[in-house]
């Protein structure tokens, strides 16, 4: 199963380039283990993370403070989701603003 993300700065109306994103999965003992760290490209995308197998909980951790600045309201955004068994591709976008964020299962 492949995984991608896209970060959009909805205040500026542009892709959020250079945002650090860490992928973690929960192991059998229930602990979170880092799998991969990446940065969004000029289009605000990480097109492919390491392959995952489901079903398993996973999470993307976005370092929003480095993008928005040290006084931002949400210095980190954690999106936890369930990797379904047999999923071909998951896309987890993040819509980001100064005082709010939103996410959804994309295509």
Biopython code that builds the backbone (N, CA, C, O; Angstrom):
import numpy as np
from Bio.PDB.StructureBuilder import StructureBuilder

atoms = [
    (1, "UNK", "N", (0.835, -1.155, 0.000)),
    (1, "UNK", "CA", (0.000, 0.000, 0.000)),
    (1, "UNK", "C", (0.890, 1.232, 0.000)),
    (1, "UNK", "O", (1.839, 1.316, 0.779)),
    (2, "UNK", "N", (0.588, 2.180, -0.867)),
    (2, "UNK", "CA", (1.373, 3.409, -0.918)),
    (2, "UNK", "C", (0.612, 4.537, -0.223)),
    (2, "UNK", "O", (-0.607, 4.480, -0.063)),
    (3, "UNK", "N", (1.359, 5.557, 0.184)),
    (3, "UNK", "CA", (0.812, 6.674, 0.944)),
    (3, "UNK", "C", (1.415, 7.966, 0.427)),
    (3, "UNK", "O", (2.615, 8.039, 0.165)),
    (4, "UNK", "N", (0.570, 8.998, 0.278)),
    (4, "UNK", "CA", (1.046, 10.321, -0.109)),
    (4, "UNK", "C", (0.311, 11.372, 0.711)),
    (4, "UNK", "O", (-0.704, 11.083, 1.345)),
    (5, "UNK", "N", (0.837, 12.602, 0.690)),
    (5, "UNK", "CA", (0.182, 13.721, 1.365)),
    (5, "UNK", "C", (0.384, 14.985, 0.550)),
    (5, "UNK", "O", (1.219, 15.038, -0.353)),
    (6, "UNK", "N", (-0.395, 15.998, 0.885)),
    (6, "UNK", "CA", (-0.347, 17.281, 0.201)),
    (6, "UNK", "C", (-0.719, 18.324, 1.247)),
    (6, "UNK", "O", (-1.758, 18.195, 1.894)),
    (7, "UNK", "N", (0.102, 19.351, 1.426)),
    (7, "UNK", "CA", (-0.187, 20.403, 2.391)),
    (7, "UNK", "C", (-0.472, 21.689, 1.629)),
    (7, "UNK", "O", (0.341, 22.152, 0.829)),
    (8, "UNK", "N", (-1.646, 22.256, 1.897)),
    (8, "UNK", "CA", (-2.045, 23.501, 1.254)),
    (8, "UNK", "C", (-2.188, 24.597, 2.301)),
    (8, "UNK", "O", (-2.849, 24.402, 3.321)),
    (9, "UNK", "N", (-1.575, 25.736, 2.055)),
    (9, "UNK", "CA", (-1.686, 26.909, 2.916)),
    (9, "UNK", "C", (-2.923, 27.663, 2.440)),
    (9, "UNK", "O", (-2.879, 28.347, 1.417)),
    (10, "UNK", "N", (-4.025, 27.541, 3.176)),
    (10, "UNK", "CA", (-5.283, 28.134, 2.722)),
    (10, "UNK", "C", (-5.358, 29.639, 2.994)),
    (10, "UNK", "O", (-6.236, 30.316, 2.459)),
    (11, "UNK", "N", (-4.458, 30.165, 3.808)),
    (11, "UNK", "CA", (-4.410, 31.613, 4.023)),
    (11, "UNK", "C", (-3.783, 32.296, 2.813)),
    (11, "UNK", "O", (-4.297, 33.297, 2.314)),
    (12, "UNK", "N", (-2.669, 31.744, 2.351)),
    (12, "UNK", "CA", (-1.966, 32.316, 1.208)),
    (12, "UNK", "C", (-2.499, 31.807, -0.130)),
    (12, "UNK", "O", (-2.259, 32.410, -1.176)),
    (13, "UNK", "N", (-3.233, 30.682, -0.080)),
    (13, "UNK", "CA", (-3.757, 30.093, -1.305)),
    (13, "UNK", "C", (-2.698, 29.426, -2.154)),
    (13, "UNK", "O", (-2.788, 29.416, -3.381)),
    (14, "UNK", "N", (-1.676, 28.857, -1.485)),
    (14, "UNK", "CA", (-0.571, 28.215, -2.196)),
    (14, "UNK", "C", (-0.211, 26.893, -1.536)),
    (14, "UNK", "O", (-0.579, 26.654, -0.386)),
    (15, "UNK", "N", (0.508, 26.028, -2.256)),
    (15, "UNK", "CA", (1.039, 24.821, -1.622)),
    (15, "UNK", "C", (2.056, 25.203, -0.549)),
    (15, "UNK", "O", (2.783, 26.185, -0.694)),
    (16, "UNK", "N", (2.099, 24.429, 0.515)),
    (16, "UNK", "CA", (3.055, 24.658, 1.599)),
    (16, "UNK", "C", (4.314, 23.849, 1.323)),
    (16, "UNK", "O", (4.371, 22.658, 1.628)),
    (17, "UNK", "N", (5.312, 24.487, 0.752)),
    (17, "UNK", "CA", (6.566, 23.817, 0.400)),
    (17, "UNK", "C", (7.498, 23.757, 1.611)),
    (17, "UNK", "O", (7.533, 24.676, 2.431)),
    (18, "UNK", "N", (8.249, 22.665, 1.707)),
    (18, "UNK", "CA", (9.282, 22.535, 2.722)),
    (18, "UNK", "C", (8.809, 22.109, 4.098)),
    (18, "UNK", "O", (9.578, 22.198, 5.055)),
    (19, "UNK", "N", (7.577, 21.650, 4.234)),
    (19, "UNK", "CA", (7.065, 21.199, 5.529)),
    (19, "UNK", "C", (7.609, 19.799, 5.822)),
    (19, "UNK", "O", (7.455, 18.885, 5.011)),
    (20, "UNK", "N", (8.242, 19.638, 6.978)),
    (20, "UNK", "CA", (8.732, 18.321, 7.386)),
    (20, "UNK", "C", (7.550, 17.465, 7.838)),
    (20, "UNK", "O", (6.690, 17.915, 8.596)),
    (21, "UNK", "N", (7.527, 16.217, 7.355)),
    (21, "UNK", "CA", (6.454, 15.276, 7.686)),
    (21, "UNK", "C", (7.092, 13.957, 8.089)),
    (21, "UNK", "O", (7.945, 13.423, 7.380)),
    (22, "UNK", "N", (6.666, 13.436, 9.239)),
    (22, "UNK", "CA", (7.188, 12.152, 9.720)),
    (22, "UNK", "C", (6.064, 11.118, 9.701)),
    (22, "UNK", "O", (4.966, 11.377, 10.195)),
    (23, "UNK", "N", (6.338, 9.961, 9.134)),
    (23, "UNK", "CA", (5.406, 8.837, 9.131)),
    (23, "UNK", "C", (5.790, 7.889, 10.252)),
    (23, "UNK", "O", (6.950, 7.496, 10.379)),
    (24, "UNK", "N", (4.799, 7.524, 11.071)),
    (24, "UNK", "CA", (5.005, 6.550, 12.139)),
    (24, "UNK", "C", (3.919, 5.488, 12.067)),
    (24, "UNK", "O", (2.807, 5.756, 11.611)),
    (25, "UNK", "N", (4.246, 4.278, 12.520)),
    (25, "UNK", "CA", (3.261, 3.199, 12.632)),
    (25, "UNK", "C", (3.322, 2.644, 14.049)),
    (25, "UNK", "O", (4.350, 2.729, 14.721)),
    (26, "UNK", "N", (2.213, 2.080, 14.485)),
    (26, "UNK", "CA", (2.162, 1.472, 15.823)),
    (26, "UNK", "C", (2.593, 0.017, 15.718)),
    (26, "UNK", "O", (2.061, -0.741, 14.908)),
    (27, "UNK", "N", (3.559, -0.364, 16.542)),
    (27, "UNK", "CA", (4.047, -1.745, 16.515)),
    (27, "UNK", "C", (3.154, -2.650, 17.367)),
    (27, "UNK", "O", (2.171, -2.199, 17.955)),
    (28, "UNK", "N", (3.514, -3.935, 17.422)),
    (28, "UNK", "CA", (2.715, -4.925, 18.140)),
    (28, "UNK", "C", (2.613, -4.621, 19.634)),
    (28, "UNK", "O", (1.642, -5.015, 20.280)),
    (29, "UNK", "N", (3.604, -3.927, 20.186)),
    (29, "UNK", "CA", (3.587, -3.562, 21.603)),
    (29, "UNK", "C", (2.803, -2.280, 21.861)),
    (29, "UNK", "O", (2.670, -1.857, 23.009)),
    (30, "UNK", "N", (2.279, -1.652, 20.793)),
    (30, "UNK", "CA", (1.502, -0.436, 20.942)),
    (30, "UNK", "C", (2.323, 0.840, 20.946)),
    (30, "UNK", "O", (1.793, 1.918, 21.215)),
    (31, "UNK", "N", (3.610, 0.730, 20.651)),
    (31, "UNK", "CA", (4.490, 1.898, 20.617)),
    (31, "UNK", "C", (4.579, 2.446, 19.194)),
    (31, "UNK", "O", (4.539, 1.693, 18.221)),
    (32, "UNK", "N", (4.701, 3.765, 19.090)),
    (32, "UNK", "CA", (4.866, 4.401, 17.774)),
    (32, "UNK", "C", (6.312, 4.312, 17.320)),
    (32, "UNK", "O", (7.228, 4.628, 18.079)),
    (33, "UNK", "N", (6.516, 3.885, 16.093)),
    (33, "UNK", "CA", (7.849, 3.736, 15.515)),
    (33, "UNK", "C", (7.952, 4.606, 14.259)),
    (33, "UNK", "O", (7.102, 4.534, 13.371)),
    (34, "UNK", "N", (8.998, 5.426, 14.199)),
    (34, "UNK", "CA", (9.224, 6.251, 13.013)),
    (34, "UNK", "C", (9.596, 5.361, 11.832)),
    (34, "UNK", "O", (10.426, 4.461, 11.958)),
    (35, "UNK", "N", (8.979, 5.616, 10.694)),
    (35, "UNK", "CA", (9.242, 4.856, 9.477)),
    (35, "UNK", "C", (10.030, 5.697, 8.480)),
    (35, "UNK", "O", (10.972, 5.214, 7.852)),
    (36, "UNK", "N", (9.633, 6.966, 8.342)),
    (36, "UNK", "CA", (10.253, 7.816, 7.327)),
    (36, "UNK", "C", (9.983, 9.281, 7.650)),
    (36, "UNK", "O", (8.943, 9.625, 8.212)),
    (37, "UNK", "N", (10.923, 10.127, 7.290)),
    (37, "UNK", "CA", (10.744, 11.571, 7.356)),
    (37, "UNK", "C", (10.972, 12.126, 5.964)),
    (37, "UNK", "O", (11.882, 11.698, 5.254)),
    (38, "UNK", "N", (10.136, 13.086, 5.575)),
    (38, "UNK", "CA", (10.242, 13.699, 4.250)),
    (38, "UNK", "C", (9.868, 15.172, 4.368)),
    (38, "UNK", "O", (9.396, 15.618, 5.414)),
    (39, "UNK", "N", (10.082, 15.924, 3.287)),
    (39, "UNK", "CA", (9.655, 17.321, 3.202)),
    (39, "UNK", "C", (8.769, 17.487, 1.979)),
    (39, "UNK", "O", (8.989, 16.864, 0.940)),
    (40, "UNK", "N", (7.766, 18.339, 2.126)),
    (40, "UNK", "CA", (6.916, 18.604, 0.970)),
    (40, "UNK", "C", (7.722, 19.319, -0.109)),
    (40, "UNK", "O", (8.593, 20.136, 0.188)),
    (41, "UNK", "N", (7.421, 19.000, -1.353)),
    (41, "UNK", "CA", (8.114, 19.608, -2.483)),
    (41, "UNK", "C", (7.531, 20.987, -2.801)),
    (41, "UNK", "O", (6.716, 21.499, -2.034)),
    (42, "UNK", "N", (7.931, 21.583, -3.900)),
    (42, "UNK", "CA", (7.474, 22.926, -4.277)),
    (42, "UNK", "C", (5.961, 22.978, -4.469)),
    (42, "UNK", "O", (5.359, 24.046, -4.348)),
    (43, "UNK", "N", (5.340, 21.836, -4.766)),
    (43, "UNK", "CA", (3.892, 21.765, -4.929)),
    (43, "UNK", "C", (3.199, 21.344, -3.636)),
    (43, "UNK", "O", (2.004, 21.045, -3.646)),
    (44, "UNK", "N", (3.940, 21.317, -2.511)),
    (44, "UNK", "CA", (3.370, 20.958, -1.222)),
    (44, "UNK", "C", (3.112, 19.480, -1.037)),
    (44, "UNK", "O", (2.337, 19.089, -0.164)),
    (45, "UNK", "N", (3.755, 18.651, -1.851)),
    (45, "UNK", "CA", (3.459, 17.213, -1.837)),
    (45, "UNK", "C", (4.633, 16.350, -1.370)),
    (45, "UNK", "O", (5.801, 16.672, -1.587)),
    (46, "UNK", "N", (4.278, 15.256, -0.729)),
    (46, "UNK", "CA", (5.166, 14.112, -0.577)),
    (46, "UNK", "C", (4.444, 13.016, -1.340)),
    (46, "UNK", "O", (3.418, 12.502, -0.895)),
    (47, "UNK", "N", (4.993, 12.664, -2.495)),
    (47, "UNK", "CA", (4.278, 11.766, -3.399)),
    (47, "UNK", "C", (4.288, 10.308, -2.984)),
    (47, "UNK", "O", (3.383, 9.555, -3.345)),
    (48, "UNK", "N", (5.294, 9.901, -2.234)),
    (48, "UNK", "CA", (5.282, 8.507, -1.812)),
    (48, "UNK", "C", (6.134, 8.296, -0.579)),
    (48, "UNK", "O", (7.320, 8.624, -0.551)),
    (49, "UNK", "N", (5.498, 7.740, 0.438)),
    (49, "UNK", "CA", (6.196, 7.302, 1.640)),
    (49, "UNK", "C", (6.520, 5.821, 1.500)),
    (49, "UNK", "O", (6.148, 5.184, 0.514)),
    (50, "UNK", "N", (7.208, 5.288, 2.480)),
    (50, "UNK", "CA", (7.511, 3.858, 2.509)),
    (50, "UNK", "C", (6.212, 3.055, 2.458)),
    (50, "UNK", "O", (5.178, 3.498, 2.958)),
    (51, "UNK", "N", (6.276, 1.893, 1.860)),
    (51, "UNK", "CA", (5.094, 1.036, 1.742)),
    (51, "UNK", "C", (4.623, 0.597, 3.123)),
    (51, "UNK", "O", (5.431, 0.329, 4.012)),
    (52, "UNK", "N", (3.308, 0.528, 3.289)),
    (52, "UNK", "CA", (2.695, 0.090, 4.539)),
    (52, "UNK", "C", (1.812, -1.113, 4.266)),
    (52, "UNK", "O", (1.302, -1.284, 3.159)),
    (53, "UNK", "N", (1.639, -1.935, 5.271)),
    (53, "UNK", "CA", (0.697, -3.042, 5.169)),
    (53, "UNK", "C", (-0.339, -2.878, 6.267)),
    (53, "UNK", "O", (-0.017, -2.456, 7.377)),
    (54, "UNK", "N", (-1.560, -3.206, 5.958)),
    (54, "UNK", "CA", (-2.643, -3.034, 6.924)),
    (54, "UNK", "C", (-3.156, -4.376, 7.376)),
    (54, "UNK", "O", (-2.717, -5.407, 6.865)),
    (55, "UNK", "N", (-4.047, -4.392, 8.292)),
    (55, "UNK", "CA", (-4.530, -3.203, 8.986)),
    (55, "UNK", "C", (-3.567, -2.808, 10.114)),
    (55, "UNK", "O", (-3.089, -3.649, 10.876)),
    (56, "UNK", "N", (-3.307, -1.524, 10.187)),
    (56, "UNK", "CA", (-2.450, -1.004, 11.254)),
    (56, "UNK", "C", (-2.716, 0.479, 11.450)),
    (56, "UNK", "O", (-3.019, 1.179, 10.483)),
    (57, "UNK", "N", (-2.610, 0.970, 12.666)),
    (57, "UNK", "CA", (-2.681, 2.414, 12.871)),
    (57, "UNK", "C", (-1.385, 3.069, 12.386)),
    (57, "UNK", "O", (-0.294, 2.529, 12.567)),
    (58, "UNK", "N", (-1.527, 4.226, 11.775)),
    (58, "UNK", "CA", (-0.370, 5.003, 11.327)),
    (58, "UNK", "C", (-0.673, 6.473, 11.601)),
    (58, "UNK", "O", (-1.817, 6.848, 11.857)),
    (59, "UNK", "N", (0.358, 7.285, 11.545)),
    (59, "UNK", "CA", (0.137, 8.716, 11.705)),
    (59, "UNK", "C", (1.182, 9.508, 10.943)),
    (59, "UNK", "O", (2.328, 9.088, 10.777)),
    (60, "UNK", "N", (0.740, 10.673, 10.485)),
    (60, "UNK", "CA", (1.623, 11.647, 9.865)),
    (60, "UNK", "C", (1.745, 12.815, 10.833)),
    (60, "UNK", "O", (0.742, 13.334, 11.323)),
    (61, "UNK", "N", (2.970, 13.221, 11.105)),
    (61, "UNK", "CA", (3.223, 14.330, 12.011)),
    (61, "UNK", "C", (3.855, 15.456, 11.195)),
    (61, "UNK", "O", (4.955, 15.315, 10.661)),
    (62, "UNK", "N", (3.138, 16.571, 11.112)),
    (62, "UNK", "CA", (3.551, 17.721, 10.313)),
    (62, "UNK", "C", (4.194, 18.764, 11.224)),
    (62, "UNK", "O", (3.587, 19.176, 12.213)),
    (63, "UNK", "N", (5.404, 19.192, 10.906)),
    (63, "UNK", "CA", (6.090, 20.239, 11.666)),
    (63, "UNK", "C", (5.623, 21.592, 11.147)),
    (63, "UNK", "O", (6.294, 22.214, 10.323)),
    (64, "UNK", "N", (4.486, 22.038, 11.625)),
    (64, "UNK", "CA", (3.889, 23.273, 11.130)),
    (64, "UNK", "C", (4.566, 24.519, 11.703)),
    (64, "UNK", "O", (4.489, 25.586, 11.093)),
    (65, "UNK", "N", (5.225, 24.411, 12.856)),
    (65, "UNK", "CA", (5.918, 25.569, 13.437)),
    (65, "UNK", "C", (7.041, 26.042, 12.540)),
    (65, "UNK", "O", (7.258, 27.247, 12.405)),
    (66, "UNK", "N", (7.758, 25.120, 11.927)),
    (66, "UNK", "CA", (8.858, 25.507, 11.042)),
    (66, "UNK", "C", (8.333, 26.232, 9.799)),
    (66, "UNK", "O", (9.035, 27.061, 9.221)),
    (67, "UNK", "N", (7.102, 25.922, 9.391)),
    (67, "UNK", "CA", (6.507, 26.575, 8.228)),
    (67, "UNK", "C", (5.802, 27.885, 8.610)),
    (67, "UNK", "O", (5.989, 28.908, 7.953)),
    (68, "UNK", "N", (4.994, 27.847, 9.672)),
    (68, "UNK", "CA", (4.182, 29.009, 10.049)),
    (68, "UNK", "C", (4.915, 30.019, 10.934)),
    (68, "UNK", "O", (4.538, 31.189, 10.995)),
    (69, "UNK", "N", (5.963, 29.560, 11.615)),
    (69, "UNK", "CA", (6.708, 30.441, 12.510)),
    (69, "UNK", "C", (6.527, 30.032, 13.966)),
    (69, "UNK", "O", (5.587, 29.307, 14.293)),
    (70, "UNK", "N", (7.408, 30.486, 14.832)),
    (70, "UNK", "CA", (7.420, 30.031, 16.226)),
    (70, "UNK", "C", (6.198, 30.445, 17.044)),
    (70, "UNK", "O", (5.916, 29.827, 18.071)),
    (71, "UNK", "N", (5.477, 31.461, 16.621)),
    (71, "UNK", "CA", (4.309, 31.915, 17.370)),
    (71, "UNK", "C", (3.001, 31.323, 16.858)),
    (71, "UNK", "O", (1.922, 31.791, 17.222)),
    (72, "UNK", "N", (3.093, 30.295, 16.013)),
    (72, "UNK", "CA", (1.876, 29.720, 15.450)),
    (72, "UNK", "C", (1.060, 29.015, 16.535)),
    (72, "UNK", "O", (1.608, 28.579, 17.547)),
    (73, "UNK", "N", (-0.225, 28.910, 16.321)),
    (73, "UNK", "CA", (-1.132, 28.301, 17.291)),
    (73, "UNK", "C", (-0.985, 26.778, 17.341)),
    (73, "UNK", "O", (-1.023, 26.188, 18.421)),
    (74, "UNK", "N", (-0.818, 26.144, 16.185)),
    (74, "UNK", "CA", (-0.627, 24.691, 16.100)),
    (74, "UNK", "C", (0.797, 24.413, 15.633)),
    (74, "UNK", "O", (1.036, 24.363, 14.426)),
    (75, "UNK", "N", (1.753, 24.231, 16.548)),
    (75, "UNK", "CA", (3.134, 24.016, 16.141)),
    (75, "UNK", "C", (3.374, 22.642, 15.501)),
    (75, "UNK", "O", (4.385, 22.419, 14.834)),
    (76, "UNK", "N", (2.436, 21.745, 15.715)),
    (76, "UNK", "CA", (2.537, 20.397, 15.161)),
    (76, "UNK", "C", (1.129, 19.892, 14.907)),
    (76, "UNK", "O", (0.229, 20.098, 15.721)),
    (77, "UNK", "N", (0.945, 19.236, 13.785)),
    (77, "UNK", "CA", (-0.340, 18.612, 13.479)),
    (77, "UNK", "C", (-0.099, 17.117, 13.343)),
    (77, "UNK", "O", (0.739, 16.681, 12.554)),
    (78, "UNK", "N", (-0.837, 16.341, 14.118)),
    (78, "UNK", "CA", (-0.733, 14.885, 14.075)),
    (78, "UNK", "C", (-2.037, 14.330, 13.509)),
    (78, "UNK", "O", (-3.113, 14.556, 14.063)),
    (79, "UNK", "N", (-1.927, 13.608, 12.407)),
    (79, "UNK", "CA", (-3.091, 12.992, 11.778)),
    (79, "UNK", "C", (-2.927, 11.483, 11.912)),
    (79, "UNK", "O", (-2.072, 10.875, 11.268)),
    (80, "UNK", "N", (-3.759, 10.893, 12.757)),
    (80, "UNK", "CA", (-3.716, 9.449, 12.996)),
    (80, "UNK", "C", (-4.835, 8.794, 12.194)),
    (80, "UNK", "O", (-5.966, 9.278, 12.179)),
    (81, "UNK", "N", (-4.509, 7.695, 11.531)),
    (81, "UNK", "CA", (-5.484, 7.024, 10.673)),
    (81, "UNK", "C", (-5.226, 5.525, 10.684)),
    (81, "UNK", "O", (-4.165, 5.066, 11.107)),
    (82, "UNK", "N", (-6.200, 4.778, 10.218)),
    (82, "UNK", "CA", (-6.110, 3.326, 10.129)),
    (82, "UNK", "C", (-5.784, 2.934, 8.695)),
    (82, "UNK", "O", (-6.501, 3.315, 7.769)),
    (83, "UNK", "N", (-4.722, 2.186, 8.504)),
    (83, "UNK", "CA", (-4.382, 1.664, 7.178)),
    (83, "UNK", "C", (-5.228, 0.417, 6.957)),
    (83, "UNK", "O", (-5.031, -0.589, 7.639)),
    (84, "UNK", "N", (-6.174, 0.467, 6.007)),
    (84, "UNK", "CA", (-7.016, -0.697, 5.784)),
    (84, "UNK", "C", (-6.249, -1.831, 5.108)),
    (84, "UNK", "O", (-5.307, -1.597, 4.351)),
    (85, "UNK", "N", (-6.660, -3.038, 5.389)),
    (85, "UNK", "CA", (-6.056, -4.204, 4.758)),
    (85, "UNK", "C", (-6.382, -4.189, 3.273)),
    (85, "UNK", "O", (-7.543, -4.042, 2.891)),
    (86, "UNK", "N", (-5.366, -4.339, 2.438)),
    (86, "UNK", "CA", (-5.570, -4.421, 1.001)),
    (86, "UNK", "C", (-5.753, -3.095, 0.294)),
    (86, "UNK", "O", (-6.102, -3.078, -0.886)),
    (87, "UNK", "N", (-5.529, -1.989, 0.974)),
    (87, "UNK", "CA", (-5.670, -0.678, 0.319)),
    (87, "UNK", "C", (-4.553, -0.512, -0.698)),
    (87, "UNK", "O", (-3.401, -0.845, -0.419)),
    (88, "UNK", "N", (-4.885, -0.001, -1.868)),
    (88, "UNK", "CA", (-3.877, 0.209, -2.898)),
    (88, "UNK", "C", (-3.090, 1.485, -2.674)),
    (88, "UNK", "O", (-1.862, 1.492, -2.764)),
    (89, "UNK", "N", (-3.809, 2.579, -2.378)),
    (89, "UNK", "CA", (-3.154, 3.866, -2.170)),
    (89, "UNK", "C", (-3.991, 4.708, -1.218)),
    (89, "UNK", "O", (-5.217, 4.747, -1.322)),
    (90, "UNK", "N", (-3.323, 5.379, -0.293)),
    (90, "UNK", "CA", (-3.972, 6.341, 0.595)),
    (90, "UNK", "C", (-3.355, 7.714, 0.367)),
    (90, "UNK", "O", (-2.137, 7.853, 0.253)),
    (91, "UNK", "N", (-4.213, 8.722, 0.302)),
    (91, "UNK", "CA", (-3.750, 10.098, 0.192)),
    (91, "UNK", "C", (-4.372, 10.864, 1.356)),
    (91, "UNK", "O", (-5.593, 10.890, 1.510)),
    (92, "UNK", "N", (-3.518, 11.490, 2.179)),
    (92, "UNK", "CA", (-3.979, 12.191, 3.379)),
    (92, "UNK", "C", (-3.540, 13.652, 3.283)),
    (92, "UNK", "O", (-2.433, 13.990, 3.702)),
    (93, "UNK", "N", (-4.399, 14.526, 2.732)),
    (93, "UNK", "CA", (-4.055, 15.939, 2.596)),
    (93, "UNK", "C", (-4.249, 16.702, 3.905)),
    (93, "UNK", "O", (-5.008, 16.283, 4.778)),
    (94, "UNK", "N", (-3.548, 17.831, 4.023)),
    (94, "UNK", "CA", (-3.694, 18.732, 5.159)),
    (94, "UNK", "C", (-3.943, 20.137, 4.618)),
    (94, "UNK", "O", (-3.139, 20.668, 3.853)),
    (95, "UNK", "N", (-5.061, 20.730, 5.022)),
    (95, "UNK", "CA", (-5.372, 22.117, 4.698)),
    (95, "UNK", "C", (-5.017, 22.923, 5.941)),
    (95, "UNK", "O", (-5.565, 22.685, 7.017)),
    (96, "UNK", "N", (-4.107, 23.871, 5.796)),
    (96, "UNK", "CA", (-3.498, 24.530, 6.943)),
    (96, "UNK", "C", (-3.708, 26.032, 6.904)),
    (96, "UNK", "O", (-3.542, 26.667, 5.862)),
    (97, "UNK", "N", (-4.077, 26.597, 8.050)),
    (97, "UNK", "CA", (-4.132, 28.050, 8.196)),
    (97, "UNK", "C", (-3.551, 28.410, 9.563)),
    (97, "UNK", "O", (-3.142, 27.528, 10.318)),
    (98, "UNK", "N", (-3.516, 29.675, 9.872)),
    (98, "UNK", "CA", (-2.901, 30.135, 11.105)),
    (98, "UNK", "C", (-3.570, 29.553, 12.344)),
    (98, "UNK", "O", (-2.880, 29.144, 13.277)),
    (99, "UNK", "N", (-4.890, 29.508, 12.370)),
    (99, "UNK", "CA", (-5.617, 29.063, 13.557)),
    (99, "UNK", "C", (-6.530, 27.871, 13.327)),
    (99, "UNK", "O", (-7.424, 27.608, 14.131)),
    (100, "UNK", "N", (-6.314, 27.148, 12.237)),
    (100, "UNK", "CA", (-7.162, 25.989, 11.966)),
    (100, "UNK", "C", (-6.450, 25.056, 10.986)),
    (100, "UNK", "O", (-5.537, 25.450, 10.260)),
    (101, "UNK", "N", (-6.906, 23.803, 10.998)),
    (101, "UNK", "CA", (-6.469, 22.851, 9.982)),
    (101, "UNK", "C", (-7.577, 21.848, 9.753)),
    (101, "UNK", "O", (-8.462, 21.668, 10.590)),
    (102, "UNK", "N", (-7.514, 21.203, 8.610)),
    (102, "UNK", "CA", (-8.487, 20.198, 8.249)),
    (102, "UNK", "C", (-7.784, 19.114, 7.443)),
    (102, "UNK", "O", (-6.786, 19.371, 6.769)),
    (103, "UNK", "N", (-8.312, 17.912, 7.521)),
    (103, "UNK", "CA", (-7.758, 16.804, 6.765)),
    (103, "UNK", "C", (-8.885, 15.884, 6.331)),
    (103, "UNK", "O", (-10.001, 15.978, 6.843)),
    (104, "UNK", "N", (-8.602, 15.007, 5.402)),
    (104, "UNK", "CA", (-9.593, 14.074, 4.902)),
    (104, "UNK", "C", (-8.879, 12.946, 4.172)),
    (104, "UNK", "O", (-7.680, 13.032, 3.909)),
    (105, "UNK", "N", (-9.612, 11.894, 3.848)),
    (105, "UNK", "CA", (-9.040, 10.830, 3.027)),
    (105, "UNK", "C", (-9.236, 11.230, 1.573)),
    (105, "UNK", "O", (-10.356, 11.263, 1.062)),
    (106, "UNK", "N", (-8.132, 11.530, 0.927)),
    (106, "UNK", "CA", (-8.178, 11.937, -0.472)),
    (106, "UNK", "C", (-8.117, 10.733, -1.397)),
    (106, "UNK", "O", (-8.230, 9.585, -0.967)),
    (107, "UNK", "N", (-7.937, 11.023, -2.673)),
    (107, "UNK", "CA", (-7.866, 9.945, -3.662)),
    (107, "UNK", "C", (-6.552, 10.002, -4.398)),
    (107, "UNK", "O", (-6.298, 9.176, -5.275)),
]
sb = StructureBuilder()
sb.init_structure("model")
sb.init_model(0)
sb.init_chain("A")
sb.init_seg("    ")
for serial, (resi, resn, name, xyz) in enumerate(atoms, 1):
    if name == "N":
        sb.init_residue(resn, " ", resi, " ")
    sb.init_atom(name, np.array(xyz, "f"), 0.0, 1.0, " ", f" {name:<3s}", serial, name[0])
structure = sb.get_structure()
